[in-house]
Amino acid sequence: GNISISNSAADFNAKTSGGNISLEHIDGKLDVFTSGGNINADDIKKGILAKTSGGNINLSKVLVSTDVSTSGGEIELEEISGSVKASTSGGNIKANIISLTEILDLRTSGGSIHSAIPSGLGLDLDLSAENINTPLSNFSGTSKKDRVLGKMNGGGITVHLQTSGGNISLNYK
């Protein structure tokens, strides 16, 4: 069945075999898993660990830590703050990061990655795709059509974006 949790300050571990998981306005930490459904979350204050084997993941307004994975779906992250890890085997990843603290690690085997992060940060870039589109200013390292490896603004936060069968678009705002 489906799981729906809203307006709570508690920490949660929630699992379902075939349903969707919906979360909103949660002040606690979340650890959620579904084998066959989608995961949707909005306004999560202390981070989320979320896994699905066959669905999409859509998150917005997550603070502190985001760690999500799906085997067969798309991942969309909006207004995310903190440390971010996301992986999918069969879909695209879209990530709008408003504050990045430790790492941005986005990986997909069969899709493209479109991400926006704050400008002016010191970054250690490691990007790999069929085609990479990102403006590089104050950059030292190597930049090719399918691989970017180096530092922006003196280095700092790790940004690792990787896709085997798609393109990367990384923008700064």
PyMOL commands that place a pseudoatom at each C-alpha (Angstrom):
pseudoatom trace, name=CA, resn=GLY, resi=1, chain=A, elem=C, hetatm=0, pos=[0.000, 0.000, 0.000]
pseudoatom trace, name=CA, resn=ASN, resi=2, chain=A, elem=C, hetatm=0, pos=[0.829, 3.687, -0.048]
pseudoatom trace, name=CA, resn=ILE, resi=3, chain=A, elem=C, hetatm=0, pos=[2.359, 5.674, 2.819]
pseudoatom trace, name=CA, resn=SER, resi=4, chain=A, elem=C, hetatm=0, pos=[1.510, 9.313, 3.502]
pseudoatom trace, name=CA, resn=ILE, resi=5, chain=A, elem=C, hetatm=0, pos=[3.015, 11.356, 6.348]
pseudoatom trace, name=CA, resn=SER, resi=6, chain=A, elem=C, hetatm=0, pos=[2.509, 15.071, 6.938]
pseudoatom trace, name=CA, resn=ASN, resi=7, chain=A, elem=C, hetatm=0, pos=[3.009, 17.733, 9.602]
pseudoatom trace, name=CA, resn=SER, resi=8, chain=A, elem=C, hetatm=0, pos=[5.275, 15.804, 11.938]
pseudoatom trace, name=CA, resn=ALA, resi=9, chain=A, elem=C, hetatm=0, pos=[8.386, 16.495, 14.009]
pseudoatom trace, name=CA, resn=ALA, resi=10, chain=A, elem=C, hetatm=0, pos=[9.222, 12.794, 14.454]
pseudoatom trace, name=CA, resn=ASP, resi=11, chain=A, elem=C, hetatm=0, pos=[11.980, 10.783, 12.778]
pseudoatom trace, name=CA, resn=PHE, resi=12, chain=A, elem=C, hetatm=0, pos=[10.603, 8.107, 10.424]
pseudoatom trace, name=CA, resn=ASN, resi=13, chain=A, elem=C, hetatm=0, pos=[11.604, 4.785, 8.901]
pseudoatom trace, name=CA, resn=ALA, resi=14, chain=A, elem=C, hetatm=0, pos=[8.906, 3.879, 6.376]
pseudoatom trace, name=CA, resn=LYS, resi=15, chain=A, elem=C, hetatm=0, pos=[8.834, 0.902, 3.982]
pseudoatom trace, name=CA, resn=THR, resi=16, chain=A, elem=C, hetatm=0, pos=[6.321, -0.466, 1.503]
pseudoatom trace, name=CA, resn=SER, resi=17, chain=A, elem=C, hetatm=0, pos=[6.605, -3.199, -1.095]
pseudoatom trace, name=CA, resn=GLY, resi=18, chain=A, elem=C, hetatm=0, pos=[4.491, -1.754, -3.865]
pseudoatom trace, name=CA, resn=GLY, resi=19, chain=A, elem=C, hetatm=0, pos=[3.138, 1.651, -3.009]
pseudoatom trace, name=CA, resn=ASN, resi=20, chain=A, elem=C, hetatm=0, pos=[3.954, 5.313, -3.299]
pseudoatom trace, name=CA, resn=ILE, resi=21, chain=A, elem=C, hetatm=0, pos=[5.388, 7.358, -0.432]
pseudoatom trace, name=CA, resn=SER, resi=22, chain=A, elem=C, hetatm=0, pos=[4.261, 10.968, 0.116]
pseudoatom trace, name=CA, resn=LEU, resi=23, chain=A, elem=C, hetatm=0, pos=[5.838, 13.202, 2.755]
pseudoatom trace, name=CA, resn=GLU, resi=24, chain=A, elem=C, hetatm=0, pos=[5.296, 16.869, 3.592]
pseudoatom trace, name=CA, resn=HIS, resi=25, chain=A, elem=C, hetatm=0, pos=[6.193, 19.298, 6.361]
pseudoatom trace, name=CA, resn=ILE, resi=26, chain=A, elem=C, hetatm=0, pos=[8.469, 16.938, 8.288]
pseudoatom trace, name=CA, resn=ASP, resi=27, chain=A, elem=C, hetatm=0, pos=[10.902, 18.277, 10.920]
pseudoatom trace, name=CA, resn=GLY, resi=28, chain=A, elem=C, hetatm=0, pos=[12.490, 14.864, 11.656]
pseudoatom trace, name=CA, resn=LYS, resi=29, chain=A, elem=C, hetatm=0, pos=[14.930, 12.695, 9.713]
pseudoatom trace, name=CA, resn=LEU, resi=30, chain=A, elem=C, hetatm=0, pos=[13.504, 10.351, 7.101]
pseudoatom trace, name=CA, resn=ASP, resi=31, chain=A, elem=C, hetatm=0, pos=[14.579, 6.914, 5.884]
pseudoatom trace, name=CA, resn=VAL, resi=32, chain=A, elem=C, hetatm=0, pos=[12.067, 5.606, 3.321]
pseudoatom trace, name=CA, resn=PHE, resi=33, chain=A, elem=C, hetatm=0, pos=[11.958, 2.665, 0.903]
pseudoatom trace, name=CA, resn=THR, resi=34, chain=A, elem=C, hetatm=0, pos=[9.517, 1.319, -1.674]
pseudoatom trace, name=CA, resn=SER, resi=35, chain=A, elem=C, hetatm=0, pos=[10.020, -1.509, -4.137]
pseudoatom trace, name=CA, resn=GLY, resi=36, chain=A, elem=C, hetatm=0, pos=[7.599, -0.357, -6.786]
pseudoatom trace, name=CA, resn=GLY, resi=37, chain=A, elem=C, hetatm=0, pos=[6.379, 3.161, -6.181]
pseudoatom trace, name=CA, resn=ASN, resi=38, chain=A, elem=C, hetatm=0, pos=[7.184, 6.837, -6.452]
pseudoatom trace, name=CA, resn=ILE, resi=39, chain=A, elem=C, hetatm=0, pos=[8.575, 8.959, -3.625]
pseudoatom trace, name=CA, resn=ASN, resi=40, chain=A, elem=C, hetatm=0, pos=[7.364, 12.554, -3.256]
pseudoatom trace, name=CA, resn=ALA, resi=41, chain=A, elem=C, hetatm=0, pos=[8.506, 14.848, -0.457]
pseudoatom trace, name=CA, resn=ASP, resi=42, chain=A, elem=C, hetatm=0, pos=[8.125, 18.557, 0.281]
pseudoatom trace, name=CA, resn=ASP, resi=43, chain=A, elem=C, hetatm=0, pos=[9.457, 20.700, 3.144]
pseudoatom trace, name=CA, resn=ILE, resi=44, chain=A, elem=C, hetatm=0, pos=[11.818, 18.246, 4.874]
pseudoatom trace, name=CA, resn=LYS, resi=45, chain=A, elem=C, hetatm=0, pos=[13.937, 19.921, 7.596]
pseudoatom trace, name=CA, resn=LYS, resi=46, chain=A, elem=C, hetatm=0, pos=[16.531, 17.316, 8.688]
pseudoatom trace, name=CA, resn=GLY, resi=47, chain=A, elem=C, hetatm=0, pos=[17.306, 15.350, 5.563]
pseudoatom trace, name=CA, resn=ILE, resi=48, chain=A, elem=C, hetatm=0, pos=[16.102, 12.278, 3.731]
pseudoatom trace, name=CA, resn=LEU, resi=49, chain=A, elem=C, hetatm=0, pos=[17.414, 8.885, 2.702]
pseudoatom trace, name=CA, resn=ALA, resi=50, chain=A, elem=C, hetatm=0, pos=[15.027, 7.510, 0.053]
pseudoatom trace, name=CA, resn=LYS, resi=51, chain=A, elem=C, hetatm=0, pos=[15.180, 4.476, -2.226]
pseudoatom trace, name=CA, resn=THR, resi=52, chain=A, elem=C, hetatm=0, pos=[12.787, 3.011, -4.779]
pseudoatom trace, name=CA, resn=SER, resi=53, chain=A, elem=C, hetatm=0, pos=[13.369, 0.138, -7.131]
pseudoatom trace, name=CA, resn=GLY, resi=54, chain=A, elem=C, hetatm=0, pos=[10.861, 1.124, -9.774]
pseudoatom trace, name=CA, resn=GLY, resi=55, chain=A, elem=C, hetatm=0, pos=[9.602, 4.654, -9.386]
pseudoatom trace, name=CA, resn=ASN, resi=56, chain=A, elem=C, hetatm=0, pos=[10.333, 8.351, -9.727]
pseudoatom trace, name=CA, resn=ILE, resi=57, chain=A, elem=C, hetatm=0, pos=[11.641, 10.572, -6.932]
pseudoatom trace, name=CA, resn=ASN, resi=58, chain=A, elem=C, hetatm=0, pos=[10.413, 14.174, -6.610]
pseudoatom trace, name=CA, resn=LEU, resi=59, chain=A, elem=C, hetatm=0, pos=[11.708, 16.284, -3.711]
pseudoatom trace, name=CA, resn=SER, resi=60, chain=A, elem=C, hetatm=0, pos=[11.392, 19.964, -2.893]
pseudoatom trace, name=CA, resn=LYS, resi=61, chain=A, elem=C, hetatm=0, pos=[12.631, 22.116, -0.032]
pseudoatom trace, name=CA, resn=VAL, resi=62, chain=A, elem=C, hetatm=0, pos=[14.890, 19.560, 1.639]
pseudoatom trace, name=CA, resn=LEU, resi=63, chain=A, elem=C, hetatm=0, pos=[17.493, 20.782, 4.155]
pseudoatom trace, name=CA, resn=VAL, resi=64, chain=A, elem=C, hetatm=0, pos=[20.725, 19.249, 5.527]
pseudoatom trace, name=CA, resn=SER, resi=65, chain=A, elem=C, hetatm=0, pos=[21.172, 15.997, 3.583]
pseudoatom trace, name=CA, resn=THR, resi=66, chain=A, elem=C, hetatm=0, pos=[19.582, 14.387, 0.529]
pseudoatom trace, name=CA, resn=ASP, resi=67, chain=A, elem=C, hetatm=0, pos=[20.520, 10.828, -0.467]
pseudoatom trace, name=CA, resn=VAL, resi=68, chain=A, elem=C, hetatm=0, pos=[18.167, 9.233, -3.003]
pseudoatom trace, name=CA, resn=SER, resi=69, chain=A, elem=C, hetatm=0, pos=[18.275, 6.398, -5.517]
pseudoatom trace, name=CA, resn=THR, resi=70, chain=A, elem=C, hetatm=0, pos=[15.984, 4.641, -7.974]
pseudoatom trace, name=CA, resn=SER, resi=71, chain=A, elem=C, hetatm=0, pos=[16.621, 1.781, -10.356]
pseudoatom trace, name=CA, resn=GLY, resi=72, chain=A, elem=C, hetatm=0, pos=[14.110, 2.725, -12.994]
pseudoatom trace, name=CA, resn=GLY, resi=73, chain=A, elem=C, hetatm=0, pos=[12.899, 6.287, -12.660]
pseudoatom trace, name=CA, resn=GLU, resi=74, chain=A, elem=C, hetatm=0, pos=[13.493, 10.000, -12.974]
pseudoatom trace, name=CA, resn=ILE, resi=75, chain=A, elem=C, hetatm=0, pos=[14.786, 12.173, -10.130]
pseudoatom trace, name=CA, resn=GLU, resi=76, chain=A, elem=C, hetatm=0, pos=[13.728, 15.794, -9.687]
pseudoatom trace, name=CA, resn=LEU, resi=77, chain=A, elem=C, hetatm=0, pos=[15.154, 17.895, -6.856]
pseudoatom trace, name=CA, resn=GLU, resi=78, chain=A, elem=C, hetatm=0, pos=[13.903, 21.474, -6.274]
pseudoatom trace, name=CA, resn=GLU, resi=79, chain=A, elem=C, hetatm=0, pos=[15.199, 24.018, -3.747]
pseudoatom trace, name=CA, resn=ILE, resi=80, chain=A, elem=C, hetatm=0, pos=[17.594, 21.577, -2.084]
pseudoatom trace, name=CA, resn=SER, resi=81, chain=A, elem=C, hetatm=0, pos=[20.125, 22.675, 0.569]
pseudoatom trace, name=CA, resn=GLY, resi=82, chain=A, elem=C, hetatm=0, pos=[23.083, 20.833, 2.067]
pseudoatom trace, name=CA, resn=SER, resi=83, chain=A, elem=C, hetatm=0, pos=[24.798, 17.685, 0.858]
pseudoatom trace, name=CA, resn=VAL, resi=84, chain=A, elem=C, hetatm=0, pos=[23.194, 15.974, -2.161]
pseudoatom trace, name=CA, resn=LYS, resi=85, chain=A, elem=C, hetatm=0, pos=[23.562, 12.446, -3.592]
pseudoatom trace, name=CA, resn=ALA, resi=86, chain=A, elem=C, hetatm=0, pos=[21.207, 11.061, -6.246]
pseudoatom trace, name=CA, resn=SER, resi=87, chain=A, elem=C, hetatm=0, pos=[21.460, 8.074, -8.567]
pseudoatom trace, name=CA, resn=THR, resi=88, chain=A, elem=C, hetatm=0, pos=[19.262, 6.314, -11.112]
pseudoatom trace, name=CA, resn=SER, resi=89, chain=A, elem=C, hetatm=0, pos=[19.902, 3.556, -13.601]
pseudoatom trace, name=CA, resn=GLY, resi=90, chain=A, elem=C, hetatm=0, pos=[17.262, 4.466, -16.111]
pseudoatom trace, name=CA, resn=GLY, resi=91, chain=A, elem=C, hetatm=0, pos=[16.223, 8.104, -15.972]
pseudoatom trace, name=CA, resn=ASN, resi=92, chain=A, elem=C, hetatm=0, pos=[17.113, 11.771, -16.073]
pseudoatom trace, name=CA, resn=ILE, resi=93, chain=A, elem=C, hetatm=0, pos=[18.156, 13.835, -13.068]
pseudoatom trace, name=CA, resn=LYS, resi=94, chain=A, elem=C, hetatm=0, pos=[17.130, 17.460, -12.603]
pseudoatom trace, name=CA, resn=ALA, resi=95, chain=A, elem=C, hetatm=0, pos=[18.553, 19.261, -9.556]
pseudoatom trace, name=CA, resn=ASN, resi=96, chain=A, elem=C, hetatm=0, pos=[18.077, 22.853, -8.430]
pseudoatom trace, name=CA, resn=ILE, resi=97, chain=A, elem=C, hetatm=0, pos=[20.445, 23.356, -5.487]
pseudoatom trace, name=CA, resn=ILE, resi=98, chain=A, elem=C, hetatm=0, pos=[20.038, 26.603, -3.526]
pseudoatom trace, name=CA, resn=SER, resi=99, chain=A, elem=C, hetatm=0, pos=[22.777, 25.935, -0.953]
pseudoatom trace, name=CA, resn=LEU, resi=100, chain=A, elem=C, hetatm=0, pos=[25.591, 23.389, -1.314]
pseudoatom trace, name=CA, resn=THR, resi=101, chain=A, elem=C, hetatm=0, pos=[27.667, 22.473, 1.735]
pseudoatom trace, name=CA, resn=GLU, resi=102, chain=A, elem=C, hetatm=0, pos=[29.644, 19.249, 1.207]
pseudoatom trace, name=CA, resn=ILE, resi=103, chain=A, elem=C, hetatm=0, pos=[29.048, 17.274, -1.970]
pseudoatom trace, name=CA, resn=LEU, resi=104, chain=A, elem=C, hetatm=0, pos=[26.901, 17.138, -5.080]
pseudoatom trace, name=CA, resn=ASP, resi=105, chain=A, elem=C, hetatm=0, pos=[27.006, 13.603, -6.491]
pseudoatom trace, name=CA, resn=LEU, resi=106, chain=A, elem=C, hetatm=0, pos=[24.546, 12.906, -9.331]
pseudoatom trace, name=CA, resn=ARG, resi=107, chain=A, elem=C, hetatm=0, pos=[24.779, 9.687, -11.380]
pseudoatom trace, name=CA, resn=THR, resi=108, chain=A, elem=C, hetatm=0, pos=[22.658, 8.085, -14.088]
pseudoatom trace, name=CA, resn=SER, resi=109, chain=A, elem=C, hetatm=0, pos=[23.337, 5.327, -16.579]
pseudoatom trace, name=CA, resn=GLY, resi=110, chain=A, elem=C, hetatm=0, pos=[20.585, 5.964, -19.092]
pseudoatom trace, name=CA, resn=GLY, resi=111, chain=A, elem=C, hetatm=0, pos=[19.679, 9.636, -18.876]
pseudoatom trace, name=CA, resn=SER, resi=112, chain=A, elem=C, hetatm=0, pos=[20.852, 13.228, -18.788]
pseudoatom trace, name=CA, resn=ILE, resi=113, chain=A, elem=C, hetatm=0, pos=[21.694, 15.492, -15.848]
pseudoatom trace, name=CA, resn=HIS, resi=114, chain=A, elem=C, hetatm=0, pos=[20.529, 19.100, -15.609]
pseudoatom trace, name=CA, resn=SER, resi=115, chain=A, elem=C, hetatm=0, pos=[21.691, 20.925, -12.485]
pseudoatom trace, name=CA, resn=ALA, resi=116, chain=A, elem=C, hetatm=0, pos=[21.892, 24.478, -11.178]
pseudoatom trace, name=CA, resn=ILE, resi=117, chain=A, elem=C, hetatm=0, pos=[24.039, 25.397, -8.181]
pseudoatom trace, name=CA, resn=PRO, resi=118, chain=A, elem=C, hetatm=0, pos=[24.958, 28.675, -6.483]
pseudoatom trace, name=CA, resn=SER, resi=119, chain=A, elem=C, hetatm=0, pos=[27.642, 30.717, -8.249]
pseudoatom trace, name=CA, resn=GLY, resi=120, chain=A, elem=C, hetatm=0, pos=[30.943, 31.754, -6.716]
pseudoatom trace, name=CA, resn=LEU, resi=121, chain=A, elem=C, hetatm=0, pos=[31.603, 28.549, -4.778]
pseudoatom trace, name=CA, resn=GLY, resi=122, chain=A, elem=C, hetatm=0, pos=[34.991, 26.852, -4.661]
pseudoatom trace, name=CA, resn=LEU, resi=123, chain=A, elem=C, hetatm=0, pos=[34.407, 23.574, -6.504]
pseudoatom trace, name=CA, resn=ASP, resi=124, chain=A, elem=C, hetatm=0, pos=[36.275, 20.375, -7.319]
pseudoatom trace, name=CA, resn=LEU, resi=125, chain=A, elem=C, hetatm=0, pos=[34.619, 19.369, -10.599]
pseudoatom trace, name=CA, resn=ASP, resi=126, chain=A, elem=C, hetatm=0, pos=[34.510, 15.790, -11.895]
pseudoatom trace, name=CA, resn=LEU, resi=127, chain=A, elem=C, hetatm=0, pos=[32.049, 15.630, -14.809]
pseudoatom trace, name=CA, resn=SER, resi=128, chain=A, elem=C, hetatm=0, pos=[31.665, 12.776, -17.299]
pseudoatom trace, name=CA, resn=ALA, resi=129, chain=A, elem=C, hetatm=0, pos=[29.065, 12.457, -20.115]
pseudoatom trace, name=CA, resn=GLU, resi=130, chain=A, elem=C, hetatm=0, pos=[28.626, 12.180, -23.877]
pseudoatom trace, name=CA, resn=ASN, resi=131, chain=A, elem=C, hetatm=0, pos=[28.438, 15.977, -23.998]
pseudoatom trace, name=CA, resn=ILE, resi=132, chain=A, elem=C, hetatm=0, pos=[29.029, 18.512, -21.196]
pseudoatom trace, name=CA, resn=ASN, resi=133, chain=A, elem=C, hetatm=0, pos=[27.663, 22.043, -21.218]
pseudoatom trace, name=CA, resn=THR, resi=134, chain=A, elem=C, hetatm=0, pos=[28.911, 24.214, -18.343]
pseudoatom trace, name=CA, resn=PRO, resi=135, chain=A, elem=C, hetatm=0, pos=[30.494, 27.659, -18.188]
pseudoatom trace, name=CA, resn=LEU, resi=136, chain=A, elem=C, hetatm=0, pos=[33.971, 27.460, -16.651]
pseudoatom trace, name=CA, resn=SER, resi=137, chain=A, elem=C, hetatm=0, pos=[35.402, 30.620, -15.109]
pseudoatom trace, name=CA, resn=ASN, resi=138, chain=A, elem=C, hetatm=0, pos=[38.401, 30.834, -12.792]
pseudoatom trace, name=CA, resn=PHE, resi=139, chain=A, elem=C, hetatm=0, pos=[39.004, 27.172, -13.741]
pseudoatom trace, name=CA, resn=SER, resi=140, chain=A, elem=C, hetatm=0, pos=[42.179, 25.103, -13.610]
pseudoatom trace, name=CA, resn=GLY, resi=141, chain=A, elem=C, hetatm=0, pos=[42.245, 21.563, -14.951]
pseudoatom trace, name=CA, resn=THR, resi=142, chain=A, elem=C, hetatm=0, pos=[41.204, 19.780, -18.137]
pseudoatom trace, name=CA, resn=SER, resi=143, chain=A, elem=C, hetatm=0, pos=[38.029, 20.415, -20.083]
pseudoatom trace, name=CA, resn=LYS, resi=144, chain=A, elem=C, hetatm=0, pos=[36.871, 18.280, -23.006]
pseudoatom trace, name=CA, resn=LYS, resi=145, chain=A, elem=C, hetatm=0, pos=[33.512, 17.744, -24.689]
pseudoatom trace, name=CA, resn=ASP, resi=146, chain=A, elem=C, hetatm=0, pos=[32.875, 14.590, -22.618]
pseudoatom trace, name=CA, resn=ARG, resi=147, chain=A, elem=C, hetatm=0, pos=[35.025, 15.148, -19.495]
pseudoatom trace, name=CA, resn=VAL, resi=148, chain=A, elem=C, hetatm=0, pos=[35.729, 18.035, -17.107]
pseudoatom trace, name=CA, resn=LEU, resi=149, chain=A, elem=C, hetatm=0, pos=[38.182, 17.516, -14.264]
pseudoatom trace, name=CA, resn=GLY, resi=150, chain=A, elem=C, hetatm=0, pos=[39.552, 20.403, -12.223]
pseudoatom trace, name=CA, resn=LYS, resi=151, chain=A, elem=C, hetatm=0, pos=[38.947, 23.245, -9.791]
pseudoatom trace, name=CA, resn=MET, resi=152, chain=A, elem=C, hetatm=0, pos=[36.823, 26.362, -9.995]
pseudoatom trace, name=CA, resn=ASN, resi=153, chain=A, elem=C, hetatm=0, pos=[37.478, 29.324, -7.722]
pseudoatom trace, name=CA, resn=GLY, resi=154, chain=A, elem=C, hetatm=0, pos=[40.383, 27.504, -6.037]
pseudoatom trace, name=CA, resn=GLY, resi=155, chain=A, elem=C, hetatm=0, pos=[38.473, 24.263, -5.369]
pseudoatom trace, name=CA, resn=GLY, resi=156, chain=A, elem=C, hetatm=0, pos=[36.482, 23.053, -2.375]
pseudoatom trace, name=CA, resn=ILE, resi=157, chain=A, elem=C, hetatm=0, pos=[33.084, 21.366, -2.607]
pseudoatom trace, name=CA, resn=THR, resi=158, chain=A, elem=C, hetatm=0, pos=[33.066, 18.127, -4.616]
pseudoatom trace, name=CA, resn=VAL, resi=159, chain=A, elem=C, hetatm=0, pos=[30.767, 18.161, -7.652]
pseudoatom trace, name=CA, resn=HIS, resi=160, chain=A, elem=C, hetatm=0, pos=[30.667, 14.728, -9.294]
pseudoatom trace, name=CA, resn=LEU, resi=161, chain=A, elem=C, hetatm=0, pos=[28.209, 14.368, -12.178]
pseudoatom trace, name=CA, resn=GLN, resi=162, chain=A, elem=C, hetatm=0, pos=[28.296, 11.212, -14.295]
pseudoatom trace, name=CA, resn=THR, resi=163, chain=A, elem=C, hetatm=0, pos=[26.142, 9.738, -17.058]
pseudoatom trace, name=CA, resn=SER, resi=164, chain=A, elem=C, hetatm=0, pos=[26.904, 6.946, -19.489]
pseudoatom trace, name=CA, resn=GLY, resi=165, chain=A, elem=C, hetatm=0, pos=[24.135, 7.545, -21.978]
pseudoatom trace, name=CA, resn=GLY, resi=166, chain=A, elem=C, hetatm=0, pos=[23.291, 11.229, -21.808]
pseudoatom trace, name=CA, resn=ASN, resi=167, chain=A, elem=C, hetatm=0, pos=[24.401, 14.840, -21.492]
pseudoatom trace, name=CA, resn=ILE, resi=168, chain=A, elem=C, hetatm=0, pos=[25.278, 17.107, -18.579]
pseudoatom trace, name=CA, resn=SER, resi=169, chain=A, elem=C, hetatm=0, pos=[24.143, 20.699, -18.211]
pseudoatom trace, name=CA, resn=LEU, resi=170, chain=A, elem=C, hetatm=0, pos=[25.585, 22.435, -15.127]
pseudoatom trace, name=CA, resn=ASN, resi=171, chain=A, elem=C, hetatm=0, pos=[24.683, 26.076, -14.526]
pseudoatom trace, name=CA, resn=TYR, resi=172, chain=A, elem=C, hetatm=0, pos=[25.512, 28.594, -11.810]
pseudoatom trace, name=CA, resn=LYS, resi=173, chain=A, elem=C, hetatm=0, pos=[22.985, 31.066, -10.403]
for i in range(1, 173): cmd.bond("trace and resi %d" % i, "trace and resi %d" % (i + 1))
show_as sticks, trace
zoom trace
